[in-house]
Amino acid sequence: MKKCIVAVFCLFVTYSNTFSQVIINRDPEIKSIVDELSSENLKALNIKLVSFKTRHTFSDTLSKTTGIGAARNWIFSEFTKYSKESGSRLKVEFDSFAVEPDGGRVTKKTTIKNVLAILPGVDTSDKRVFIVTGHFDSRASDVNNDTITAPGANDDGSGTVAVMELARVMSKHKFSATIIFACVTGEEQGLLGAGNLAKRALAENWQVKGMITNDIVGNSYGIETDLKDNLKLRVFSEGVPATETGPMTLVRQQTGGENDSPARQFARYVKEVAERYVENMEVKLIYRRDRYLRGGDHIPFSNQGFAAIRFTEMNENFDRQHQNIRTEGGKDYGDLTDFVDFNYLKKVAGVNAATLANVAFAPQEPRNVNILTKELTNFTDLVWGAPAGKKPKGYYVLIRETTDAFWTKKIFVTDAKVRLPYSKDNYFFAVQSVDENGHESLAVFPKPLRQ
């Protein structure tokens, strides 16, 4: 079992004129991962990615300097370099599939290739998989123009280089669970690359416990409203699971679990863990699957039944997204590197790193978490089974009022059961495993059990 000394940092905050102390426990290894992420590296990677002129999904695949083929080969070579630096622990591969013209955004027959860097978990009993993605394809104003310059520095060069920097840094460390760093393509043509990867995950029975897509994460300025904000990151999560069945719907309705899907639990986990390690960054939980009437690469994973969430900057700049490079009416348009805030992007990468490291170090989730419902009382009785794999130090029982967005109280217990003087009518509960170093598993929302 991994040994480390837990450093304690004390922060002080004020709530409603009441002075209170918040104690934050940080694992020095996770802190070192977050600290090693480099805004300079992110910028250098972004400049190189933009240099391919266009990364349209159906652009040139043969040139060594221009088009989607050159871009994916370069990403592959970078992942390979990181693998050598980590003692060949990263397994680098193309995830390839063919597409046929569909009369819409798929204009020609071609082979599409995602680029994967797989960091296997070191605990053979731990089959959990966590996936983090950014899409490296780009577009300009005309979604089907595959030759025009389309730099895509922020959409989604920012997410792509964040994933690459995560692979560089995190591959030097050993985690219990497997982490897949995926640069996917075909997003602008209908989430094609993510769709193929999600189908593969289901077909090959990957135990995907969480998926993060980073899409448009490098800008801190919303031009229309003149909002400048490098202190917040939006996390989108689905409420009602796309794969919910009739019996699951009935249980959700009876227990009021609309805000307690696996994706929502993952989003809450991101907020707690990331704000523990990344200074001057607030994770904003957005209770929508995605932005209004829009979508991203987490959706195919949600549709396959996986807990998938999206990271996006707080204020998007639409003069930079899906635009031909031009000056019009005295205003500049185009998604260029000059308009990416790499210090902000480093913090976004830190949110990813802290979340993935903490959950991949942690024990697996407790099994069969239930609320006993034989008797109606103002007490709540929770019972659960030990997780698979390594034994945890204990468990956190999480509590929040029904109107709260995230967990407000954590109670540590060592038994696999607890009686709480909180009514299940008025509070929500969950349980997570925790190891001796404070790494928490994802939280499990209980099901009702009548005994």
Residue pairs with C-beta under 8 A, 6 or more apart in sequence:
1 390
1 435
1 436
2 29
2 174
2 361
2 437
3 437
4 27
4 28
4 29
4 437
5 28
6 25
6 26
6 27
6 28
6 437
6 438
7 25
7 26
7 27
7 28
7 31
8 23
8 24
8 25
8 26
9 24
9 26
10 21
10 22
10 23
10 24
11 22
11 24
12 19
12 20
12 21
12 22
13 20
13 22
14 20
24 276
25 276
25 438
26 276
26 277
27 357
27 358
27 361
27 437
27 438
27 439
29 173
29 357
30 277
30 353
30 354
30 357
30 358
30 361
31 277
33 169
33 170
33 173
33 353
33 354
33 357
34 277
34 278
34 350
34 353
34 354
36 169
37 165
37 166
37 169
37 346
37 349
37 350
37 353
38 165
38 346
39 342
39 343
39 345
39 346
40 342
41 165
41 168
42 161
42 162
42 165
42 342
42 345
42 346
42 349
43 337
43 340
43 342
45 78
45 161
45 164
45 165
46 153
46 157
46 158
46 161
46 218
46 337
46 340
46 342
47 337
48 74
49 55
49 71
49 74
49 136
49 152
49 153
49 157
49 160
49 161
50 151
50 152
50 153
50 157
50 336
50 337
51 65
52 65
52 66
52 67
52 68
52 70
52 71
52 74
53 66
53 67
53 149
53 150
53 151
54 66
54 67
54 68
54 138
54 140
54 146
54 147
54 148
54 149
54 150
55 67
55 68
55 71
55 136
55 137
55 138
55 150
55 152
55 185
56 67
56 68
56 137
56 138
56 139
56 145
56 146
56 147
56 150
56 188
57 68
57 110
57 112
57 137
57 146
57 185
57 186
57 188
57 189
57 192
58 68
58 106
58 107
58 108
58 110
58 146
58 189
59 66
59 67
59 68
59 69
59 146
59 147
60 66
60 67
60 68
60 69
60 70
61 67
61 68
61 69
61 110
61 111
62 69
63 69
63 70
64 70
64 73
68 137
68 185
71 136
72 94
72 113
72 115
72 136
72 183
72 185
75 115
75 136
75 160
75 164
75 183
76 92
76 94
76 115
78 164
78 168
79 90
79 92
79 115
79 117
79 164
79 167
79 181
80 92
82 90
82 117
82 164
82 167
82 168
82 171
83 89
83 90
83 91
83 92
83 117
83 171
85 168
85 171
85 172
86 171
86 172
89 119
89 120
89 171
89 174
90 117
90 118
90 119
90 167
90 171
90 181
91 116
91 117
91 118
91 119
91 120
92 115
92 116
92 117
92 118
93 115
93 116
93 118
94 113
94 114
94 115
94 116
95 113
95 114
95 115
95 116
95 182
95 193
95 196
95 197
95 200
96 111
96 112
96 113
96 114
97 111
97 112
97 196
98 109
98 110
98 111
98 112
99 106
99 109
99 110
99 111
99 112
99 186
99 192
100 106
100 109
101 107
101 108
101 109
104 190
105 143
105 144
105 188
105 189
105 190
106 189
106 190
106 192
107 144
107 146
112 185
112 186
112 192
112 193
112 196
113 185
114 182
114 183
114 184
114 185
114 193
114 196
114 197
115 136
115 182
115 183
116 180
116 181
116 182
116 183
116 197
117 167
117 171
117 180
117 181
117 182
118 178
118 179
118 180
118 181
119 167
119 170
119 171
119 175
119 178
119 179
119 180
119 181
120 178
121 128
121 175
121 176
121 177
121 178
121 179
121 360
122 174
122 175
122 176
123 176
123 177
123 389
123 390
125 388
125 389
125 390
126 176
126 177
126 364
126 388
126 389
126 390
127 207
128 176
128 177
128 178
128 207
128 209
128 360
128 364
129 177
129 178
129 179
129 180
129 201
129 206
129 207
129 208
129 209
130 177
130 178
130 179
130 180
130 208
130 209
130 210
130 211
130 212
130 356
130 359
130 360
131 179
131 180
131 182
131 197
131 201
131 208
131 210
131 211
131 212
131 301
132 163
132 166
132 179
132 180
132 181
132 182
132 211
132 212
132 213
132 214
132 352
132 356
133 159
133 163
133 182
133 183
133 184
133 194
133 197
133 211
133 212
133 213
133 214
133 297
134 156
134 158
134 159
134 160
134 161
134 162
134 163
134 183
134 184
134 213
134 214
134 215
134 217
135 156
135 159
135 160
135 183
135 184
135 185
135 186
135 187
135 188
135 193
135 194
135 213
135 215
135 297
136 152
136 156
136 157
136 160
136 183
136 184
136 185
137 152
137 156
137 185
137 186
137 187
137 188
137 189
137 193
138 150
138 151
138 152
138 155
138 156
138 157
138 188
138 335
139 145
139 150
139 152
139 188
139 322
140 148
140 149
140 150
140 322
140 323
140 324
140 325
141 322
141 323
141 324
142 148
143 188
143 189
143 322
148 324
149 325
150 335
151 157
151 325
151 334
151 335
151 336
151 337
152 335
153 218
153 320
153 335
153 336
153 337
153 338
153 339
153 340
154 216
154 217
154 218
154 219
154 317
154 320
154 321
154 335
154 339
154 340
155 215
155 216
155 320
155 321
155 322
155 335
156 187
156 214
156 215
156 216
156 217
157 218
157 335
157 337
157 340
158 214
158 216
158 217
158 218
158 219
158 340
158 345
158 348
159 213
159 214
159 215
159 216
159 217
159 218
159 311
160 183
161 345
162 214
162 217
162 218
162 345
162 348
162 349
162 352
163 181
163 182
163 183
163 214
164 181
164 183
165 349
166 181
166 349
166 352
166 353
166 356
167 181
169 353
170 179
170 181
170 353
170 356
170 357
173 357
175 357
175 360
175 361
176 360
176 361
176 362
176 363
176 389
176 390
177 209
177 359
177 360
178 360
179 356
179 360
182 197
184 193
184 194
184 197
184 297
185 192
185 193
186 192
186 193
186 194
186 195
187 193
187 194
187 215
187 296
187 297
191 295
191 296
191 297
191 299
191 300
193 297
194 213
194 297
194 298
194 299
194 300
194 301
195 300
197 300
198 300
198 301
198 303
198 304
198 306
199 300
199 304
200 206
201 208
201 301
201 304
201 306
202 304
202 305
208 301
208 306
208 307
209 307
209 359
209 365
209 442
210 266
210 306
210 307
210 308
210 309
210 359
210 442
211 298
211 301
211 306
211 307
211 308
211 309
212 270
212 298
212 308
212 309
212 310
212 311
212 352
212 355
212 356
213 296
213 297
213 298
213 308
213 309
213 310
213 311
214 311
214 348
214 352
215 296
215 297
215 310
215 311
215 312
216 312
216 313
216 316
216 321
217 233
217 311
217 312
217 313
217 345
217 348
218 313
218 340
218 341
218 342
218 344
218 345
218 348
219 313
219 315
219 316
219 317
219 320
219 339
219 340
219 341
219 344
220 228
220 229
220 230
220 313
220 314
220 315
220 341
220 344
221 227
221 228
221 315
221 317
221 339
221 341
222 228
222 229
222 314
222 315
222 316
222 317
223 317
223 318
223 319
224 318
225 315
227 314
227 315
228 315
229 314
229 315
230 280
230 341
230 343
230 344
230 347
231 280
231 281
231 282
231 314
232 281
232 282
232 283
232 284
232 314
233 281
233 282
233 283
233 284
233 311
233 312
233 313
233 314
233 347
233 348
233 351
234 284
234 286
234 311
234 312
234 313
234 314
235 267
235 270
235 271
235 283
235 284
235 285
235 286
235 309
235 310
235 311
236 267
236 286
236 288
236 289
236 290
236 291
236 298
236 309
236 310
236 312
237 261
237 263
237 264
237 266
237 267
237 285
237 286
237 287
237 289
237 309
237 310
238 261
238 263
238 264
238 289
238 302
238 308
239 258
239 259
239 261
239 263
239 264
239 287
239 289
240 252
240 258
240 261
241 248
241 261
241 262
241 263
241 302
241 305
242 302
242 303
242 305
243 303
243 304
243 305
244 252
251 257
251 447
251 448
252 258
254 448
255 447
255 448
256 402
256 428
257 445
259 287
259 405
260 428
260 430
260 445
261 307
262 307
262 442
263 302
263 307
263 308
263 309
264 287
265 307
265 430
265 442
265 443
265 444
265 445
266 307
266 309
266 442
267 285
267 309
268 285
268 405
268 406
268 407
268 443
269 355
269 359
269 440
269 442
269 443
270 283
270 309
270 351
270 355
271 283
271 285
271 406
272 406
272 407
273 354
273 355
273 358
273 359
273 440
274 281
274 283
274 350
274 351
274 354
274 355
275 281
275 282
275 283
276 354
277 350
277 353
277 354
278 347
278 350
278 351
278 354
280 347
281 347
281 348
281 350
281 351
283 351
284 314
285 405
285 406
287 405
289 295
289 299
289 302
290 296
290 298
290 299
290 310
291 312
296 310
296 312
297 310
298 308
298 309
298 310
299 308
301 308
302 308
307 442
311 348
311 351
311 352
313 344
313 348
317 339
319 331
319 332
319 333
320 333
320 334
320 335
320 336
320 339
321 335
322 335
323 333
323 334
323 335
324 333
324 334
325 333
325 334
325 336
326 332
326 333
326 334
327 333
358 439
358 440
359 439
359 440
359 441
359 442
361 435
361 437
361 439
362 433
362 434
362 435
362 439
362 440
362 441
363 387
363 389
363 390
363 391
363 392
363 433
363 434
363 435
363 439
363 441
364 387
364 388
364 389
364 390
364 433
364 441
365 387
365 432
365 433
365 441
365 442
365 443
365 444
366 384
366 385
366 386
366 387
366 395
366 416
366 431
366 432
366 433
366 441
366 444
367 384
367 385
367 386
367 387
367 388
368 383
368 384
368 385
369 382
369 383
369 384
369 430
369 431
369 444
369 445
369 446
369 447
370 382
370 383
370 384
370 446
370 447
370 448
370 449
371 380
371 381
371 382
371 424
371 429
371 446
371 447
371 448
371 449
372 381
372 382
372 383
372 449
372 450
372 451
373 448
373 449
373 450
374 450
374 451
378 421
378 423
379 419
379 420
379 421
379 422
379 423
380 419
380 420
380 422
380 423
380 424
380 427
380 429
381 417
381 418
381 419
381 420
382 397
382 417
382 418
382 420
382 429
382 431
382 446
383 416
383 417
383 449
384 395
384 416
384 417
384 431
384 444
384 446
385 416
386 392
386 416
387 433
387 441
390 435
392 433
392 434
392 435
392 441
393 414
393 434
393 435
393 436
394 412
394 413
394 414
394 433
394 434
395 412
395 413
395 414
395 416
395 431
395 432
395 433
395 434
396 410
396 411
396 412
396 413
396 431
396 432
396 434
396 440
397 410
397 411
397 413
397 418
397 420
397 429
397 430
397 431
398 407
398 409
398 410
398 429
398 430
398 431
398 432
398 443
399 407
399 408
399 409
399 410
399 411
399 420
399 422
399 427
399 428
399 429
400 406
400 407
400 408
400 409
400 427
400 428
401 408
401 426
401 427
401 428
402 426
402 427
402 428
407 430
407 443
411 418
411 420
412 434
420 429
422 429
428 445
429 445
429 446
430 443
430 444
430 445
430 446
431 443
431 444
431 446
432 440
432 441
432 442
432 443
432 444
433 440
433 441
434 440
434 441
